């Protein structure tokens, strides 16, 4: 269950970032170890450490276009944040 939440978070984050930066969002996501990105189906799988992988993804976008990327990411995950215990929530989304 927990991994599915991280996969959904990653999918939502990439989709929202794509609205702002276009296809570069997927290029950035492809560089993140631990993410399996399927552009065709627009889905993402996070098989490993979900919180760390999400943090890496958000950090990548932050380095690309600043702190606004963090806010976009937080907005993208919306209520999914509440499905995790505080210790399971990626630091970048707190």
N, C-alpha and C positions, 0 to 999 in steps of 0.2 A: 504493500500500500504506500509506504513512505517513498519508495523510489518512483512510483507513478506520480506522486505530487511533485517531485523534483523535475521529472520529465515534462509535466504540464507547465510548471513554472518556466522552464527553459523555453518551451515552445511559445508561451505567451510573451516572454521577454523579447525573443528574436522577432516575433511578429510585430510587436509594437516598435521596436527599434527600426525595423524595415520601413515602417510608415514614415520615419524621419530621415533615415540615411539611405534608404533604398536597398538594392541587392548587396551592398557592402555589409549589411547586417549578417548575411549568411556567410560571407567571406571571413568576417571576424569570428563567427561561431565555429567555423571549420578549424580554426587554429587552437581551440580549447581542448586540451587533453581530457578525456572522460565524456565528451559529448559525441553522440552518434547522430548526425544531422541528415535527415532525408528531405531534401529540398522538394522533390516531386510530391510527396504526401504532406509536406510542411509539418512534419513531426520530428521530435527530438527524443532520444533515449539517453538516460543518465544511469548507466549500469554500476558505477562506482560510488564514491563518496559524494552524495548529492549536494550537501551544503557547500563543500569546497569547490565543486564544479560550478555551481551557481555563482559563488563569489568570484571565481575566475572569469566567468562570462561577463558579469556586471563590471568588473575591473577593466576588462578589455574594452568595453564600450565607453567606460569613463575615460580611459586613456585616449580614446579616439575622439570624443567630442565633449568631454568635461562632466561636471557634476550633474548636468541636466539628464545625462544617461542614467544616473542612479535613480532619480525621481521618476523617470519614465519606466524603469524596471520595477520600482515599488508599485506604481500604479498598475502596471501590466499584471502582476501576480494577484492584485486585489485581495479577495477574501481567502485565497489559498493559504495565505500566511497564517491564518487562524486554525488551519488543520494540522499544524505542527506544534510540538512543545517548544517553549522558548529556546531551549538548548539545541533544537534541531533546525531552527530558522537560520538561514545563511546570514552572517554578520552584515553583509552589504544591504540586506533588506530590512534591517532593524530600524 
